[in-house]
């Protein structure tokens, strides 16, 4: 039996077992995917003993993504730039680490907004935390000319420019509304709008009608930001897609089958988040 897991601290809320469990069953694979709580103090041990414990690899979530980056062989240049790992796998006796958050974001966006062209575009990203890092890197890799980053704590936006270069434009949080003009894409990567958190309070007046709006928050499935954007005619892409799409490559690395993000999988996870979900 092939084993994989997701590690974090705490880990009880991860929906990854639901996603991978669905694919394991669908493809008739003799495998398992479990949640493993791993304290920061035992992280290095856990990673070092992955193979001995019979794992093909694991997903890594909060708060371990940066620490695991320092514990594995980095698999690719994109992960090297990010400094964070969300997927670990064994290959030729080595423990490799990669990051699938960026492709999860882009592939979700391609599904939700097929006409969006990011090459030579201008985007605005709200937030400069861990999730923002992967999102900004992914948008730059798609060839955007400028990614403006507005963050409550300005220094963290400045750090993104230092990491990724001059196409990142750090702006003040209160400048975000003015920056919406000429944007092709608006992304919320802050926790604002999440269940139990305050709403994101942003007037979309200046945002072009053809711009796409997306939120990485997926509890609720549709945030107020997305509702407001849709109401004024913008194409919106929901946050759940990133969670589903980031899981694809890990599954294929561990279990040897490239799975698909189907409407059935989407609805399964959507119902787990909101039992009242209906298409
Ligand atoms: P994640 O890994 O999900 O990105 P994080 O690294 O803690 O989590 O980042 C949370 C993001 O939400 C940050 O950009 C944070 O802004 P700060 O860097 O100023 O903390 C943003 N955020 C959280 N609460 C906020 C609030 N009330 N107003 C504005 N931004 C907020």
py3Dmol code that shows the C-alpha trace and the ligand (Angstrom):
import py3Dmol

protein = """\
ATOM      1  CA  UNK A   1       0.000   0.000   0.000  1.00  0.00           C
ATOM      2  CA  UNK A   2       1.260   3.507  -0.875  1.00  0.00           C
ATOM      3  CA  UNK A   3       1.000   6.002   1.959  1.00  0.00           C
ATOM      4  CA  UNK A   4       0.963   9.799   1.979  1.00  0.00           C
ATOM      5  CA  UNK A   5      -0.166  12.369   4.520  1.00  0.00           C
ATOM      6  CA  UNK A   6      -0.483  16.054   5.312  1.00  0.00           C
ATOM      7  CA  UNK A   7       1.557  17.480   8.163  1.00  0.00           C
ATOM      8  CA  UNK A   8       0.821  20.655  10.101  1.00  0.00           C
ATOM      9  CA  UNK A   9       0.375  21.936  13.652  1.00  0.00           C
ATOM     10  CA  UNK A  10      -2.549  21.892  14.243  1.00  0.00           C
ATOM     11  CA  UNK A  11      -3.852  19.807  11.362  1.00  0.00           C
ATOM     12  CA  UNK A  12      -7.427  18.870  12.263  1.00  0.00           C
ATOM     13  CA  UNK A  13      -9.039  21.222   9.736  1.00  0.00           C
ATOM     14  CA  UNK A  14      -7.212  20.077   6.607  1.00  0.00           C
ATOM     15  CA  UNK A  15      -9.517  18.997   3.793  1.00  0.00           C
ATOM     16  CA  UNK A  16      -6.675  17.355   1.841  1.00  0.00           C
ATOM     17  CA  UNK A  17      -7.634  13.818   3.043  1.00  0.00           C
ATOM     18  CA  UNK A  18     -11.081  14.317   1.514  1.00  0.00           C
ATOM     19  CA  UNK A  19      -9.545  15.309  -1.844  1.00  0.00           C
ATOM     20  CA  UNK A  20      -6.890  12.589  -2.039  1.00  0.00           C
ATOM     21  CA  UNK A  21      -9.269   9.994  -0.583  1.00  0.00           C
ATOM     22  CA  UNK A  22     -11.708  10.767  -3.398  1.00  0.00           C
ATOM     23  CA  UNK A  23      -9.036  10.261  -6.061  1.00  0.00           C
ATOM     24  CA  UNK A  24      -7.674   7.071  -4.429  1.00  0.00           C
ATOM     25  CA  UNK A  25     -11.139   5.532  -4.538  1.00  0.00           C
ATOM     26  CA  UNK A  26     -11.913   6.824  -8.032  1.00  0.00           C
ATOM     27  CA  UNK A  27      -8.728   5.310  -9.477  1.00  0.00           C
ATOM     28  CA  UNK A  28      -8.945   2.107  -7.440  1.00  0.00           C
ATOM     29  CA  UNK A  29      -5.505   2.689  -5.887  1.00  0.00           C
ATOM     30  CA  UNK A  30      -4.404   0.735  -2.833  1.00  0.00           C
ATOM     31  CA  UNK A  31      -3.222   3.768  -0.886  1.00  0.00           C
ATOM     32  CA  UNK A  32      -3.907   6.003   2.060  1.00  0.00           C
ATOM     33  CA  UNK A  33      -3.709   9.719   2.795  1.00  0.00           C
ATOM     34  CA  UNK A  34      -3.957  10.785   6.423  1.00  0.00           C
ATOM     35  CA  UNK A  35      -3.563  13.842   8.657  1.00  0.00           C
ATOM     36  CA  UNK A  36      -0.436  13.805  10.828  1.00  0.00           C
ATOM     37  CA  UNK A  37      -0.028  16.420  13.532  1.00  0.00           C
ATOM     38  CA  UNK A  38       3.704  17.220  13.735  1.00  0.00           C
ATOM     39  CA  UNK A  39       5.036  19.661  16.322  1.00  0.00           C
ATOM     40  CA  UNK A  40       7.736  22.089  15.154  1.00  0.00           C
ATOM     41  CA  UNK A  41      10.251  20.382  17.462  1.00  0.00           C
ATOM     42  CA  UNK A  42       9.789  17.004  15.756  1.00  0.00           C
ATOM     43  CA  UNK A  43       9.554  18.280  12.168  1.00  0.00           C
ATOM     44  CA  UNK A  44      13.126  17.468  11.106  1.00  0.00           C
ATOM     45  CA  UNK A  45      12.779  13.962  12.550  1.00  0.00           C
ATOM     46  CA  UNK A  46       9.513  13.347  10.777  1.00  0.00           C
ATOM     47  CA  UNK A  47      10.869  14.437   7.383  1.00  0.00           C
ATOM     48  CA  UNK A  48      14.069  12.430   7.877  1.00  0.00           C
ATOM     49  CA  UNK A  49      12.072   9.301   8.710  1.00  0.00           C
ATOM     50  CA  UNK A  50       9.446   9.588   5.957  1.00  0.00           C
ATOM     51  CA  UNK A  51      10.769   6.657   3.980  1.00  0.00           C
ATOM     52  CA  UNK A  52      11.345   4.489   7.054  1.00  0.00           C
ATOM     53  CA  UNK A  53       7.749   5.118   8.106  1.00  0.00           C
ATOM     54  CA  UNK A  54       6.585   3.885   4.707  1.00  0.00           C
ATOM     55  CA  UNK A  55       5.487   7.193   3.207  1.00  0.00           C
ATOM     56  CA  UNK A  56       5.849   8.081  -0.473  1.00  0.00           C
ATOM     57  CA  UNK A  57       5.679  11.716   0.602  1.00  0.00           C
ATOM     58  CA  UNK A  58       3.523  14.348   2.233  1.00  0.00           C
ATOM     59  CA  UNK A  59       1.853  17.707   1.955  1.00  0.00           C
ATOM     60  CA  UNK A  60       3.058  20.435   4.243  1.00  0.00           C
ATOM     61  CA  UNK A  61       0.858  23.135   5.698  1.00  0.00           C
ATOM     62  CA  UNK A  62       0.933  25.893   8.294  1.00  0.00           C
ATOM     63  CA  UNK A  63       3.276  26.498  10.079  1.00  0.00           C
ATOM     64  CA  UNK A  64       5.856  24.207   8.449  1.00  0.00           C
ATOM     65  CA  UNK A  65       6.217  25.332   4.813  1.00  0.00           C
ATOM     66  CA  UNK A  66       9.313  27.509   5.313  1.00  0.00           C
ATOM     67  CA  UNK A  67      11.018  25.117   7.748  1.00  0.00           C
ATOM     68  CA  UNK A  68      10.572  22.136   5.414  1.00  0.00           C
ATOM     69  CA  UNK A  69      12.170  24.185   2.627  1.00  0.00           C
ATOM     70  CA  UNK A  70      15.361  24.062   4.702  1.00  0.00           C
ATOM     71  CA  UNK A  71      15.122  20.304   5.299  1.00  0.00           C
ATOM     72  CA  UNK A  72      14.767  18.923   1.759  1.00  0.00           C
ATOM     73  CA  UNK A  73      16.461  19.007  -1.644  1.00  0.00           C
ATOM     74  CA  UNK A  74      14.651  21.674  -3.634  1.00  0.00           C
ATOM     75  CA  UNK A  75      13.133  20.147  -6.745  1.00  0.00           C
ATOM     76  CA  UNK A  76      12.863  23.209  -9.009  1.00  0.00           C
ATOM     77  CA  UNK A  77      13.759  26.868  -9.492  1.00  0.00           C
ATOM     78  CA  UNK A  78      10.273  28.131  -8.711  1.00  0.00           C
ATOM     79  CA  UNK A  79      10.356  26.499  -5.265  1.00  0.00           C
ATOM     80  CA  UNK A  80      13.860  27.891  -4.759  1.00  0.00           C
ATOM     81  CA  UNK A  81      12.525  31.415  -5.389  1.00  0.00           C
ATOM     82  CA  UNK A  82       9.599  30.907  -3.038  1.00  0.00           C
ATOM     83  CA  UNK A  83      11.474  29.584  -0.031  1.00  0.00           C
ATOM     84  CA  UNK A  84       8.486  27.441   0.945  1.00  0.00           C
ATOM     85  CA  UNK A  85       7.538  23.808   0.313  1.00  0.00           C
ATOM     86  CA  UNK A  86       4.037  22.304   0.319  1.00  0.00           C
ATOM     87  CA  UNK A  87       4.777  18.922  -1.282  1.00  0.00           C
ATOM     88  CA  UNK A  88       7.495  16.418  -0.333  1.00  0.00           C
ATOM     89  CA  UNK A  89       8.302  13.237  -2.252  1.00  0.00           C
ATOM     90  CA  UNK A  90      11.014  10.619  -2.442  1.00  0.00           C
ATOM     91  CA  UNK A  91      13.038  10.194  -5.591  1.00  0.00           C
ATOM     92  CA  UNK A  92      16.224   8.142  -6.146  1.00  0.00           C
ATOM     93  CA  UNK A  93      16.916   8.009  -2.435  1.00  0.00           C
ATOM     94  CA  UNK A  94      16.512  11.768  -2.007  1.00  0.00           C
ATOM     95  CA  UNK A  95      13.840  13.737  -0.140  1.00  0.00           C
ATOM     96  CA  UNK A  96      12.636  16.342  -2.642  1.00  0.00           C
ATOM     97  CA  UNK A  97      10.488  19.375  -1.931  1.00  0.00           C
ATOM     98  CA  UNK A  98       8.376  21.371  -4.350  1.00  0.00           C
ATOM     99  CA  UNK A  99       5.546  23.886  -4.165  1.00  0.00           C
ATOM    100  CA  UNK A 100       2.278  23.424  -6.025  1.00  0.00           C
ATOM    101  CA  UNK A 101       0.405  26.431  -4.596  1.00  0.00           C
ATOM    102  CA  UNK A 102       1.272  28.636  -7.575  1.00  0.00           C
ATOM    103  CA  UNK A 103       0.085  26.181 -10.225  1.00  0.00           C
ATOM    104  CA  UNK A 104      -2.982  25.532  -8.060  1.00  0.00           C
ATOM    105  CA  UNK A 105      -3.759  29.224  -8.196  1.00  0.00           C
ATOM    106  CA  UNK A 106      -3.134  29.568 -11.945  1.00  0.00           C
ATOM    107  CA  UNK A 107      -4.953  26.375 -12.983  1.00  0.00           C
ATOM    108  CA  UNK A 108      -7.942  27.333 -10.869  1.00  0.00           C
ATOM    109  CA  UNK A 109      -7.953  30.759 -12.485  1.00  0.00           C
ATOM    110  CA  UNK A 110      -7.727  29.217 -15.967  1.00  0.00           C
ATOM    111  CA  UNK A 111     -10.755  27.072 -15.182  1.00  0.00           C
ATOM    112  CA  UNK A 112     -12.753  29.928 -13.616  1.00  0.00           C
ATOM    113  CA  UNK A 113     -11.735  32.625 -16.107  1.00  0.00           C
ATOM    114  CA  UNK A 114     -10.583  30.910 -19.317  1.00  0.00           C
ATOM    115  CA  UNK A 115     -10.174  34.156 -21.276  1.00  0.00           C
ATOM    116  CA  UNK A 116      -7.765  35.809 -18.833  1.00  0.00           C
ATOM    117  CA  UNK A 117      -4.376  36.671 -20.357  1.00  0.00           C
ATOM    118  CA  UNK A 118      -1.744  37.481 -17.734  1.00  0.00           C
ATOM    119  CA  UNK A 119       1.198  38.091 -20.072  1.00  0.00           C
ATOM    120  CA  UNK A 120       2.012  41.835 -20.078  1.00  0.00           C
ATOM    121  CA  UNK A 121      -0.871  42.478 -17.687  1.00  0.00           C
ATOM    122  CA  UNK A 122      -1.191  44.401 -14.469  1.00  0.00           C
ATOM    123  CA  UNK A 123      -2.473  42.723 -11.300  1.00  0.00           C
ATOM    124  CA  UNK A 124      -3.274  43.868  -7.780  1.00  0.00           C
ATOM    125  CA  UNK A 125      -2.699  41.470  -4.888  1.00  0.00           C
ATOM    126  CA  UNK A 126      -4.059  42.258  -1.438  1.00  0.00           C
ATOM    127  CA  UNK A 127      -1.911  40.782   1.330  1.00  0.00           C
ATOM    128  CA  UNK A 128       1.747  39.835   1.619  1.00  0.00           C
ATOM    129  CA  UNK A 129       1.722  36.691   3.789  1.00  0.00           C
ATOM    130  CA  UNK A 130       2.569  33.102   2.941  1.00  0.00           C
ATOM    131  CA  UNK A 131      -0.260  32.643   0.455  1.00  0.00           C
ATOM    132  CA  UNK A 132       0.562  35.924  -1.280  1.00  0.00           C
ATOM    133  CA  UNK A 133       4.116  34.748  -1.891  1.00  0.00           C
ATOM    134  CA  UNK A 134       2.984  31.815  -4.040  1.00  0.00           C
ATOM    135  CA  UNK A 135       0.330  33.899  -5.808  1.00  0.00           C
ATOM    136  CA  UNK A 136       2.686  36.778  -6.673  1.00  0.00           C
ATOM    137  CA  UNK A 137       5.375  34.365  -7.900  1.00  0.00           C
ATOM    138  CA  UNK A 138       2.836  32.550 -10.079  1.00  0.00           C
ATOM    139  CA  UNK A 139       1.465  35.747 -11.648  1.00  0.00           C
ATOM    140  CA  UNK A 140       5.024  36.912 -12.424  1.00  0.00           C
ATOM    141  CA  UNK A 141       5.813  33.531 -13.979  1.00  0.00           C
ATOM    142  CA  UNK A 142       2.828  34.052 -16.294  1.00  0.00           C
ATOM    143  CA  UNK A 143       4.578  37.161 -17.632  1.00  0.00           C
ATOM    144  CA  UNK A 144       2.708  39.995 -15.912  1.00  0.00           C
ATOM    145  CA  UNK A 145       4.317  43.427 -16.278  1.00  0.00           C
ATOM    146  CA  UNK A 146       3.397  44.628 -12.820  1.00  0.00           C
ATOM    147  CA  UNK A 147       2.030  43.091  -9.639  1.00  0.00           C
ATOM    148  CA  UNK A 148       1.017  45.776  -7.164  1.00  0.00           C
ATOM    149  CA  UNK A 149       0.938  44.454  -3.591  1.00  0.00           C
ATOM    150  CA  UNK A 150      -1.064  46.241  -0.897  1.00  0.00           C
ATOM    151  CA  UNK A 151      -0.547  45.053   2.637  1.00  0.00           C
ATOM    152  CA  UNK A 152      -1.558  46.416   6.042  1.00  0.00           C
ATOM    153  CA  UNK A 153       2.052  45.979   7.151  1.00  0.00           C
ATOM    154  CA  UNK A 154       3.924  47.766   4.379  1.00  0.00           C
ATOM    155  CA  UNK A 155       7.337  46.175   5.102  1.00  0.00           C
ATOM    156  CA  UNK A 156       6.048  42.744   4.097  1.00  0.00           C
ATOM    157  CA  UNK A 157       5.075  44.088   0.664  1.00  0.00           C
ATOM    158  CA  UNK A 158       8.550  45.649   0.375  1.00  0.00           C
ATOM    159  CA  UNK A 159      10.052  42.236   1.143  1.00  0.00           C
ATOM    160  CA  UNK A 160       8.163  40.731  -1.793  1.00  0.00           C
ATOM    161  CA  UNK A 161       9.828  43.253  -4.094  1.00  0.00           C
ATOM    162  CA  UNK A 162      13.226  42.343  -2.663  1.00  0.00           C
ATOM    163  CA  UNK A 163      12.493  38.659  -3.251  1.00  0.00           C
ATOM    164  CA  UNK A 164      10.942  38.854  -6.718  1.00  0.00           C
ATOM    165  CA  UNK A 165      12.282  42.087  -8.216  1.00  0.00           C
ATOM    166  CA  UNK A 166      11.026  45.300  -9.732  1.00  0.00           C
ATOM    167  CA  UNK A 167       7.869  44.011 -11.361  1.00  0.00           C
ATOM    168  CA  UNK A 168       6.470  43.910  -7.791  1.00  0.00           C
ATOM    169  CA  UNK A 169       5.137  47.319  -6.797  1.00  0.00           C
ATOM    170  CA  UNK A 170       4.506  47.670  -3.058  1.00  0.00           C
ATOM    171  CA  UNK A 171       1.714  50.143  -2.325  1.00  0.00           C
ATOM    172  CA  UNK A 172       0.013  51.388   0.821  1.00  0.00           C
ATOM    173  CA  UNK A 173      -3.111  49.539   1.971  1.00  0.00           C
ATOM    174  CA  UNK A 174      -5.175  52.703   1.541  1.00  0.00           C
ATOM    175  CA  UNK A 175      -3.908  53.134  -2.046  1.00  0.00           C
ATOM    176  CA  UNK A 176      -5.434  49.856  -3.202  1.00  0.00           C
ATOM    177  CA  UNK A 177      -8.730  51.341  -4.450  1.00  0.00           C
ATOM    178  CA  UNK A 178      -6.907  53.871  -6.644  1.00  0.00           C
ATOM    179  CA  UNK A 179      -4.727  51.125  -8.081  1.00  0.00           C
ATOM    180  CA  UNK A 180      -7.660  49.113  -9.387  1.00  0.00           C
ATOM    181  CA  UNK A 181      -7.743  51.130 -12.614  1.00  0.00           C
ATOM    182  CA  UNK A 182      -6.100  49.245 -15.517  1.00  0.00           C
ATOM    183  CA  UNK A 183      -5.895  45.995 -13.542  1.00  0.00           C
ATOM    184  CA  UNK A 184      -6.654  42.721 -15.322  1.00  0.00           C
ATOM    185  CA  UNK A 185      -6.720  40.742 -12.090  1.00  0.00           C
ATOM    186  CA  UNK A 186      -7.544  41.449  -8.443  1.00  0.00           C
ATOM    187  CA  UNK A 187      -6.624  38.804  -5.848  1.00  0.00           C
ATOM    188  CA  UNK A 188      -7.401  38.784  -2.137  1.00  0.00           C
ATOM    189  CA  UNK A 189      -4.807  36.752  -0.228  1.00  0.00           C
ATOM    190  CA  UNK A 190      -5.589  38.263   3.189  1.00  0.00           C
ATOM    191  CA  UNK A 191      -7.759  36.505   5.726  1.00  0.00           C
ATOM    192  CA  UNK A 192     -10.343  39.291   5.461  1.00  0.00           C
ATOM    193  CA  UNK A 193     -13.713  37.906   4.407  1.00  0.00           C
ATOM    194  CA  UNK A 194     -13.026  34.509   5.971  1.00  0.00           C
ATOM    195  CA  UNK A 195     -15.650  33.097   8.310  1.00  0.00           C
ATOM    196  CA  UNK A 196     -15.088  34.650  11.734  1.00  0.00           C
ATOM    197  CA  UNK A 197     -12.920  37.490  10.342  1.00  0.00           C
ATOM    198  CA  UNK A 198     -13.951  41.031   9.383  1.00  0.00           C
ATOM    199  CA  UNK A 199     -15.053  41.582   5.786  1.00  0.00           C
ATOM    200  CA  UNK A 200     -12.717  43.094   3.237  1.00  0.00           C
ATOM    201  CA  UNK A 201     -13.885  46.647   2.743  1.00  0.00           C
ATOM    202  CA  UNK A 202     -12.829  47.686  -0.747  1.00  0.00           C
ATOM    203  CA  UNK A 203     -14.760  49.804  -3.219  1.00  0.00           C
ATOM    204  CA  UNK A 204     -14.429  48.317  -6.684  1.00  0.00           C
ATOM    205  CA  UNK A 205     -15.555  51.472  -8.511  1.00  0.00           C
ATOM    206  CA  UNK A 206     -12.297  51.903 -10.434  1.00  0.00           C
ATOM    207  CA  UNK A 207     -11.880  48.257 -11.413  1.00  0.00           C
ATOM    208  CA  UNK A 208     -12.317  47.706 -15.180  1.00  0.00           C
ATOM    209  CA  UNK A 209     -15.413  45.699 -16.107  1.00  0.00           C
ATOM    210  CA  UNK A 210     -13.329  43.057 -17.871  1.00  0.00           C
ATOM    211  CA  UNK A 211     -11.043  42.440 -14.903  1.00  0.00           C
ATOM    212  CA  UNK A 212     -11.149  39.060 -13.146  1.00  0.00           C
ATOM    213  CA  UNK A 213     -11.542  38.910  -9.360  1.00  0.00           C
ATOM    214  CA  UNK A 214     -10.455  35.994  -7.219  1.00  0.00           C
ATOM    215  CA  UNK A 215     -10.158  35.267  -3.530  1.00  0.00           C
ATOM    216  CA  UNK A 216      -8.083  32.580  -1.909  1.00  0.00           C
ATOM    217  CA  UNK A 217     -10.539  32.498   0.987  1.00  0.00           C
ATOM    218  CA  UNK A 218     -12.923  29.541   0.519  1.00  0.00           C
ATOM    219  CA  UNK A 219     -14.834  29.621   3.807  1.00  0.00           C
ATOM    220  CA  UNK A 220     -17.376  30.915   2.804  1.00  0.00           C
ATOM    221  CA  UNK A 221     -17.214  29.470  -0.706  1.00  0.00           C
ATOM    222  CA  UNK A 222     -18.213  32.876  -2.055  1.00  0.00           C
ATOM    223  CA  UNK A 223     -16.871  35.887  -0.170  1.00  0.00           C
ATOM    224  CA  UNK A 224     -18.478  39.301  -0.150  1.00  0.00           C
ATOM    225  CA  UNK A 225     -15.678  40.518  -2.431  1.00  0.00           C
ATOM    226  CA  UNK A 226     -16.671  37.935  -5.055  1.00  0.00           C
ATOM    227  CA  UNK A 227     -20.379  38.722  -4.659  1.00  0.00           C
ATOM    228  CA  UNK A 228     -19.757  42.419  -5.147  1.00  0.00           C
ATOM    229  CA  UNK A 229     -17.487  41.854  -8.134  1.00  0.00           C
ATOM    230  CA  UNK A 230     -19.978  39.494  -9.795  1.00  0.00           C
ATOM    231  CA  UNK A 231     -22.819  41.955  -9.176  1.00  0.00           C
ATOM    232  CA  UNK A 232     -20.988  44.634 -11.166  1.00  0.00           C
ATOM    233  CA  UNK A 233     -20.249  42.256 -14.022  1.00  0.00           C
ATOM    234  CA  UNK A 234     -16.687  41.101 -13.337  1.00  0.00           C
ATOM    235  CA  UNK A 235     -15.759  37.465 -13.889  1.00  0.00           C
ATOM    236  CA  UNK A 236     -15.036  35.846 -10.531  1.00  0.00           C
ATOM    237  CA  UNK A 237     -13.103  32.702  -9.621  1.00  0.00           C
ATOM    238  CA  UNK A 238     -13.699  31.079  -6.224  1.00  0.00           C
ATOM    239  CA  UNK A 239     -10.954  30.222  -3.735  1.00  0.00           C
ATOM    240  CA  UNK A 240     -11.783  26.533  -3.413  1.00  0.00           C
ATOM    241  CA  UNK A 241     -10.314  25.925  -6.879  1.00  0.00           C
ATOM    242  CA  UNK A 242      -6.778  26.684  -5.669  1.00  0.00           C
ATOM    243  CA  UNK A 243      -7.064  24.102  -2.888  1.00  0.00           C
ATOM    244  CA  UNK A 244      -8.277  21.452  -5.342  1.00  0.00           C
ATOM    245  CA  UNK A 245      -5.740  22.208  -8.087  1.00  0.00           C
ATOM    246  CA  UNK A 246      -2.707  22.399  -5.775  1.00  0.00           C
ATOM    247  CA  UNK A 247      -3.382  18.775  -4.810  1.00  0.00           C
ATOM    248  CA  UNK A 248      -3.028  17.403  -8.367  1.00  0.00           C
ATOM    249  CA  UNK A 249       0.750  17.124  -8.773  1.00  0.00           C
ATOM    250  CA  UNK A 250       1.356  15.705  -5.290  1.00  0.00           C
ATOM    251  CA  UNK A 251      -1.127  12.908  -5.946  1.00  0.00           C
ATOM    252  CA  UNK A 252       0.575  12.073  -9.225  1.00  0.00           C
ATOM    253  CA  UNK A 253       4.060  12.091  -7.629  1.00  0.00           C
ATOM    254  CA  UNK A 254       3.024   9.707  -4.827  1.00  0.00           C
ATOM    255  CA  UNK A 255       0.446   7.486  -6.472  1.00  0.00           C
ATOM    256  CA  UNK A 256       1.516   7.570 -10.139  1.00  0.00           C
ATOM    257  CA  UNK A 257      -1.779   8.758 -11.636  1.00  0.00           C
ATOM    258  CA  UNK A 258      -2.476  12.331 -12.780  1.00  0.00           C
ATOM    259  CA  UNK A 259      -5.918  13.073 -11.287  1.00  0.00           C
ATOM    260  CA  UNK A 260      -8.489  15.599 -12.466  1.00  0.00           C
ATOM    261  CA  UNK A 261     -10.370  18.350 -10.693  1.00  0.00           C
ATOM    262  CA  UNK A 262     -13.904  17.379 -11.629  1.00  0.00           C
ATOM    263  CA  UNK A 263     -17.235  19.046 -10.778  1.00  0.00           C
ATOM    264  CA  UNK A 264     -17.967  15.984  -8.623  1.00  0.00           C
ATOM    265  CA  UNK A 265     -14.822  16.545  -6.531  1.00  0.00           C
ATOM    266  CA  UNK A 266     -15.584  20.257  -6.287  1.00  0.00           C
ATOM    267  CA  UNK A 267     -19.090  19.569  -5.009  1.00  0.00           C
ATOM    268  CA  UNK A 268     -17.894  16.969  -2.499  1.00  0.00           C
ATOM    269  CA  UNK A 269     -15.493  19.447  -0.879  1.00  0.00           C
ATOM    270  CA  UNK A 270     -17.931  22.365  -1.242  1.00  0.00           C
ATOM    271  CA  UNK A 271     -20.567  20.379   0.681  1.00  0.00           C
ATOM    272  CA  UNK A 272     -18.025  19.617   3.405  1.00  0.00           C
ATOM    273  CA  UNK A 273     -17.444  23.365   3.773  1.00  0.00           C
ATOM    274  CA  UNK A 274     -21.103  24.322   3.461  1.00  0.00           C
ATOM    275  CA  UNK A 275     -23.646  21.518   3.823  1.00  0.00           C
ATOM    276  CA  UNK A 276     -26.211  23.781   2.117  1.00  0.00           C
ATOM    277  CA  UNK A 277     -24.067  24.041  -1.049  1.00  0.00           C
ATOM    278  CA  UNK A 278     -26.020  23.368  -4.212  1.00  0.00           C
ATOM    279  CA  UNK A 279     -25.029  23.949  -7.801  1.00  0.00           C
TER     280      UNK A 279
END
"""
ligand_1 = """\
31
LIG
P -1.361 33.223 4.850
O -0.305 32.160 4.931
O -2.757 32.665 4.748
O -1.078 34.247 3.798
P -0.425 35.080 6.846
O 0.974 34.852 6.390
O -0.703 35.159 8.302
O -1.376 33.930 6.290
O -0.997 36.399 6.111
C -2.233 36.954 6.395
C -2.430 38.173 5.507
O -3.703 38.783 5.831
C -1.378 39.255 5.731
O -1.172 39.941 4.523
C -2.068 40.157 6.762
O -1.580 41.478 6.816
P -0.317 41.835 7.770
O 0.914 41.393 7.043
O -0.382 43.301 7.927
O -0.536 41.087 9.046
C -3.486 40.136 6.244
N -4.467 40.540 7.258
C -4.916 39.803 8.296
N -5.832 40.501 9.024
C -5.946 41.726 8.418
C -6.719 42.905 8.680
N -7.572 42.976 9.720
N -6.563 43.965 7.833
C -5.717 43.909 6.782
N -4.958 42.813 6.487
C -5.070 41.739 7.290
"""
view = py3Dmol.view(width=600, height=400)
view.addModel(protein, "pdb")
view.setStyle({"model": 0}, {"cartoon": {"style": "trace"}})
view.addModel(ligand_1, "xyz")
view.setStyle({"model": 1}, {"stick": {}})
view.zoomTo()
view.show()
